[in-house]
Amino acid sequence: MQFNVAQLLRAPTGASRHYEVDEPASELQTLLDGDGITLRGPIHGAVTLMHTTEGILVTGILDIIVEITCDRCLELFEVPVEIELEETFRPSIDIKSGAALPRVAGEELATRIDEHHILDLLEVVRQDTLLAIPMHPVCQPNCAGLCPQCGQNLNEGQCDCEIDAIDPRWSKLQSLLSEM
Protein backbone atom coordinates (compact mmCIF):
# COMPACT_ATOMS: atom_id res chain seq x y z
CA MET A 1 0.00 0.00 0.00
CA GLN A 2 2.16 2.73 -1.33
CA PHE A 3 1.14 6.22 -2.36
CA ASN A 4 3.24 8.78 -4.23
CA VAL A 5 2.59 12.00 -2.30
CA ALA A 6 4.89 14.38 -4.20
CA GLN A 7 1.99 16.39 -5.64
CA LEU A 8 0.18 16.46 -2.31
CA LEU A 9 3.32 17.77 -0.57
CA ARG A 10 3.51 20.57 -3.16
CA ALA A 11 -0.17 21.43 -2.63
CA PRO A 12 -1.23 23.97 0.00
CA THR A 13 -1.71 22.88 3.60
CA GLY A 14 -5.15 21.33 3.98
CA ALA A 15 -5.24 19.75 0.53
CA SER A 16 -6.33 16.12 0.60
CA ARG A 17 -6.72 13.05 -1.57
CA HIS A 18 -9.15 10.19 -1.00
CA TYR A 19 -8.33 6.63 -2.08
CA GLU A 20 -10.38 3.44 -2.13
CA VAL A 21 -8.28 0.47 -1.05
CA ASP A 22 -8.83 -3.00 -2.49
CA GLU A 23 -5.48 -4.72 -2.34
CA PRO A 24 -4.34 -8.32 -2.05
CA ALA A 25 -3.09 -9.12 1.42
CA SER A 26 0.02 -10.97 0.25
CA GLU A 27 2.54 -8.26 1.24
CA LEU A 28 0.92 -7.78 4.64
CA GLN A 29 0.78 -11.56 5.12
CA THR A 30 4.55 -11.73 4.57
CA LEU A 31 5.05 -9.26 7.44
CA LEU A 32 2.59 -11.14 9.70
CA ASP A 33 4.01 -14.64 9.11
CA GLY A 34 5.98 -14.65 12.38
CA ASP A 35 2.94 -13.56 14.40
CA GLY A 36 0.77 -16.67 13.87
CA ILE A 37 -1.89 -14.79 11.89
CA THR A 38 -3.24 -15.74 8.49
CA LEU A 39 -5.10 -13.21 6.36
CA ARG A 40 -8.12 -14.36 4.38
CA GLY A 41 -9.06 -12.30 1.36
CA PRO A 42 -8.02 -8.83 0.28
CA ILE A 43 -7.79 -5.61 2.27
CA HIS A 44 -10.80 -3.34 1.70
CA GLY A 45 -11.45 0.20 2.84
CA ALA A 46 -10.73 3.85 2.23
CA VAL A 47 -8.00 6.25 3.29
CA THR A 48 -7.67 10.01 3.14
CA LEU A 49 -4.28 11.68 2.88
CA MET A 50 -4.17 15.32 3.99
CA HIS A 51 -1.26 17.73 3.71
CA THR A 52 -0.55 19.26 7.13
CA THR A 53 2.19 21.51 8.43
CA GLU A 54 3.98 18.42 9.78
CA GLY A 55 3.62 16.19 6.72
CA ILE A 56 0.80 13.92 5.56
CA LEU A 57 -2.01 12.88 7.91
CA VAL A 58 -3.45 9.50 6.95
CA THR A 59 -6.92 8.65 8.22
CA GLY A 60 -9.20 5.84 7.19
CA ILE A 61 -10.76 2.51 7.91
CA LEU A 62 -9.57 -0.82 6.51
CA ASP A 63 -11.34 -4.17 6.79
CA ILE A 64 -9.38 -7.40 6.94
CA ILE A 65 -10.42 -10.97 7.70
CA VAL A 66 -7.88 -12.84 9.81
CA GLU A 67 -7.69 -16.50 10.73
CA ILE A 68 -6.57 -17.05 14.32
CA THR A 69 -6.59 -19.82 16.91
CA CYS A 70 -9.28 -20.00 19.58
CA ASP A 71 -7.75 -19.74 23.06
CA ARG A 72 -10.18 -22.34 24.48
CA CYS A 73 -10.50 -25.11 21.88
CA LEU A 74 -7.39 -24.38 19.75
CA GLU A 75 -9.42 -24.49 16.52
CA LEU A 76 -8.76 -22.00 13.73
CA PHE A 77 -11.53 -19.52 13.00
CA GLU A 78 -11.99 -16.36 10.97
CA VAL A 79 -12.69 -12.99 12.54
CA PRO A 80 -13.32 -9.69 10.74
CA VAL A 81 -10.99 -6.92 11.90
CA GLU A 82 -11.61 -3.22 11.37
CA ILE A 83 -8.50 -1.07 11.44
CA GLU A 84 -8.87 2.63 12.13
CA LEU A 85 -5.90 4.58 10.81
CA GLU A 86 -4.78 7.97 12.05
CA GLU A 87 -1.09 8.52 11.57
CA THR A 88 1.12 11.42 10.56
CA PHE A 89 3.89 10.67 8.07
CA ARG A 90 6.78 13.11 7.83
CA PRO A 91 8.87 13.64 4.71
CA SER A 92 12.54 12.67 4.78
CA ILE A 93 13.52 15.37 2.26
CA ASP A 94 12.16 18.83 1.50
CA ILE A 95 9.92 18.68 -1.57
CA LYS A 96 11.09 22.07 -2.90
CA SER A 97 14.82 22.12 -2.17
CA GLY A 98 15.60 18.40 -2.04
CA ALA A 99 17.52 18.91 1.23
CA ALA A 100 17.36 16.17 3.84
CA LEU A 101 15.07 16.94 6.77
CA PRO A 102 16.10 16.06 10.33
CA ARG A 103 14.21 13.34 12.14
CA VAL A 104 11.88 14.40 14.92
CA ALA A 105 12.67 12.93 18.36
CA GLY A 106 10.59 9.80 18.97
CA GLU A 107 9.66 9.45 15.32
CA GLU A 108 9.38 5.90 14.04
CA LEU A 109 10.92 4.85 10.74
CA ALA A 110 7.54 3.41 9.74
CA THR A 111 6.09 6.91 9.60
CA ARG A 112 8.66 8.45 7.26
CA ILE A 113 7.97 9.34 3.64
CA ASP A 114 10.99 8.10 1.68
CA GLU A 115 13.29 10.17 -0.53
CA HIS A 116 11.14 9.36 -3.59
CA HIS A 117 8.05 10.80 -1.83
CA ILE A 118 6.50 7.35 -1.41
CA LEU A 119 4.29 6.90 1.64
CA ASP A 120 4.16 3.20 2.59
CA LEU A 121 1.26 2.22 4.86
CA LEU A 122 2.24 -1.44 5.17
CA GLU A 123 4.10 -1.37 8.50
CA VAL A 124 1.49 0.89 10.13
CA VAL A 125 -1.29 -1.44 8.93
CA ARG A 126 0.63 -4.44 10.31
CA GLN A 127 0.97 -2.80 13.72
CA ASP A 128 -2.68 -1.74 13.79
CA THR A 129 -3.78 -5.23 12.71
CA LEU A 130 -1.92 -6.77 15.64
CA LEU A 131 -3.51 -4.25 18.01
CA ALA A 132 -7.01 -4.87 16.62
CA ILE A 133 -6.94 -8.64 17.16
CA PRO A 134 -8.47 -9.72 20.49
CA MET A 135 -5.93 -10.71 23.15
CA HIS A 136 -7.86 -13.88 24.02
CA PRO A 137 -9.81 -14.79 20.89
CA VAL A 138 -12.63 -17.33 21.18
CA CYS A 139 -14.41 -18.91 18.24
CA GLN A 140 -17.81 -18.42 19.89
CA PRO A 141 -18.88 -16.92 23.21
CA ASN A 142 -20.00 -20.29 24.60
CA CYS A 143 -16.93 -22.25 23.45
CA ALA A 144 -16.55 -25.20 25.83
CA GLY A 145 -12.82 -25.58 25.22
CA LEU A 146 -10.82 -28.76 25.72
CA CYS A 147 -11.14 -31.47 28.36
CA PRO A 148 -8.29 -30.95 30.84
CA GLN A 149 -7.84 -34.74 31.14
CA CYS A 150 -7.82 -36.08 27.58
CA GLY A 151 -7.80 -32.97 25.37
CA GLN A 152 -11.13 -33.75 23.63
CA ASN A 153 -12.73 -30.70 22.00
CA LEU A 154 -15.87 -30.35 24.12
CA ASN A 155 -17.62 -28.41 21.33
CA GLU A 156 -17.66 -31.63 19.29
CA GLY A 157 -19.03 -33.79 22.10
CA GLN A 158 -18.43 -34.92 25.65
CA CYS A 159 -15.59 -37.22 26.57
CA ASP A 160 -15.63 -40.20 28.96
CA CYS A 161 -13.35 -38.63 31.56
CA GLU A 162 -14.45 -38.40 35.16
CA ILE A 163 -13.68 -34.95 36.46
CA ASP A 164 -14.90 -35.55 39.99
CA ALA A 165 -11.39 -35.62 41.38
CA ILE A 166 -11.04 -32.91 44.00
CA ASP A 167 -7.81 -31.08 44.44
CA PRO A 168 -6.52 -32.13 47.89
CA ARG A 169 -6.00 -28.49 48.78
CA TRP A 170 -9.77 -27.95 48.54
CA SER A 171 -10.90 -31.20 50.22
CA LYS A 172 -11.84 -29.48 53.50
CA LEU A 173 -14.25 -27.23 51.61
CA GLN A 174 -15.95 -30.29 50.07
CA SER A 175 -17.07 -31.38 53.54
CA LEU A 176 -18.67 -27.95 54.07
CA LEU A 177 -20.56 -28.31 50.80
CA SER A 178 -21.97 -31.69 51.84
CA GLU A 179 -23.19 -30.21 55.17
CA MET A 180 -25.30 -27.58 53.39
PyMOL commands that set and color helices and strands:
alter all, ss='L'
color gray80, all
select helices_A, chain A and resi 6-10+26-35+109-111+122-132+168-179
alter helices_A, ss='H'
color red, helices_A
select strands_A, chain A and resi 2-4+16-23+38-51+56-69+76-91+112-113+118-120
alter strands_A, ss='S'
color yellow, strands_A
deselect
rebuild
show_as cartoon
